[in-house]
Amino acid sequence: MSDPLPEELWPEDDPQPLRSNRRMRILRTVALVGLGLLVLPSLIGTIGQANRSAAYACELARQYYAPNAPGVDARFELLPLSAAGWQCYVPVGANQELLIATLGPIPGVPNLRPVSGT
């Protein structure tokens, strides 16, 4: 046998919802902003660490492939998609650069191979 519901638990025929649409929009906005503020510091830290790792790996590649180069530039490139990731360039002339290493999407120690077969 089931006990009848107490009077407080009977469903009311009140057509008004507990929260208004405006209040629900505000709560969703606050939740999204809060979630973004939680994710943003880790994203910034990850990007900074990848940038430092790429600069270090690029410097290793410069010392191996172009020891006389005056500098090195590591940057993340999306195109072409077959080589998307961190690329390592050294300046070779006026407004010209030479690609010396492809570090991949997650930069690490470059795979250094001899340039000539001798």
Secondary structure, 3 states (H helix, E strand, C coil): CCCCCCHHHCCCCCCCCCCCHHHHHHHHHHHHHHHHHHHHHHHHHHHHHHHHHHHHHHHHHHHHHCCCCCCCEEEEECCCHHHCEEEEEEEEECCEEEEEEEEECCCCCCCCCCCCCC
